[in-house]
């Protein structure tokens, strides 16, 4: 149940950011948002730990801020697989990554508060 709700939070976060920042992110609909959220979740489980391990020195030097760059790289990677999910440039990918992290964090806190 929690997993499905977290995926829905990811879908909602993608659609929300796409609605308020159309110059940064385009999501063509619910299907593209759902597939993108699934792929982002899967890449956060598989690819992100490897990138975090490889980039540990620079992440340590920047006090963890390089993690946002890794999230932006993952977003740019995902857009090559999903039709209808477009991020316009690296700088916008960083902005979208920060906004998605904030929205998902708040949504996951609400889910944990309601279900626990």
C-alpha positions in Angstrom: 0.0 0.0 0.0 2.8 2.4 1.0 4.7 1.7 -2.2 1.7 2.4 -4.4 1.0 5.7 -2.5 4.7 6.7 -2.9 4.5 6.1 -6.6 1.3 8.2 -6.7 3.2 11.0 -4.8 5.9 10.8 -7.5 3.4 11.0 -10.3 1.7 14.0 -8.6 5.0 15.7 -8.0 6.0 15.3 -11.7 2.6 16.6 -12.8 2.8 19.5 -10.3 6.3 20.6 -11.4 5.3 20.3 -15.1 2.3 22.4 -14.5 4.1 25.2 -12.7 7.3 25.1 -14.7 6.4 24.3 -18.3 9.6 25.9 -19.5 11.6 23.3 -17.5 9.6 20.0 -17.7 7.0 18.7 -20.0 4.9 15.6 -19.1 2.4 14.7 -21.7 -0.1 13.0 -19.4 -0.8 10.5 -16.6 0.7 7.6 -18.4 4.0 9.4 -19.1 4.1 10.6 -15.5 3.4 7.1 -14.1 6.1 5.4 -16.3 8.6 8.2 -15.5 7.9 7.9 -11.7 8.4 4.2 -11.9 11.6 4.5 -13.8 12.9 7.2 -11.5 12.1 4.9 -8.5 13.9 2.0 -10.2 16.9 4.1 -11.1 17.1 5.4 -7.5 17.3 1.8 -6.3 19.8 0.6 -8.9 21.8 3.3 -10.6 21.9 6.0 -7.9 23.8 4.0 -5.2 26.5 3.2 -7.8 26.8 6.9 -8.8 26.8 7.9 -5.1 29.7 5.5 -4.4 31.7 6.7 -7.4 31.1 10.4 -6.6 31.7 10.1 -2.9 34.8 12.4 -2.8 33.1 15.3 -4.6 29.9 14.7 -2.6 31.9 14.9 0.6 33.7 18.1 -0.5 30.4 19.8 -1.5 28.7 18.7 1.8 26.2 16.5 -0.2 25.1 19.1 -2.7 26.5 17.0 -5.5 23.6 14.6 -4.8 21.3 17.1 -6.6 23.5 16.9 -9.7 23.2 13.1 -9.6 19.4 13.4 -9.4 19.5 15.7 -12.4 21.6 13.3 -14.4 19.1 10.5 -13.6 16.2 12.8 -14.8 18.1 13.4 -18.0 18.7 9.7 -18.4 15.1 8.8 -17.8 13.9 11.3 -20.5 15.6 9.3 -23.2 13.4 6.3 -22.4 9.9 7.9 -21.9 8.1 9.6 -24.7 6.2 12.6 -23.4 8.7 13.3 -20.6 11.1 16.1 -21.5 13.5 18.1 -19.3 14.9 21.2 -21.0 18.6 21.3 -20.1 20.8 20.5 -17.3 20.1 23.6 -15.2 16.4 23.0 -15.4 17.0 19.3 -14.5 18.7 20.5 -11.3 15.8 22.8 -10.5 13.3 20.0 -11.2 15.3 17.5 -9.1 15.2 19.9 -6.1 11.5 20.5 -6.4 10.7 16.8 -6.8 12.8 16.0 -3.7 10.9 18.6 -1.6 7.4 17.6 -2.9 8.1 13.9 -2.5 9.6 14.4 1.0 6.5 16.3 2.2 4.2 13.7 0.5 6.0 10.8 2.1 5.9 12.4 5.5 2.1 12.7 5.1 1.8 9.1 4.0 3.9 7.9 7.0 1.8 10.0 9.4 -1.5 8.7 8.0 -0.6 5.0 7.8 1.5 4.6 10.9 
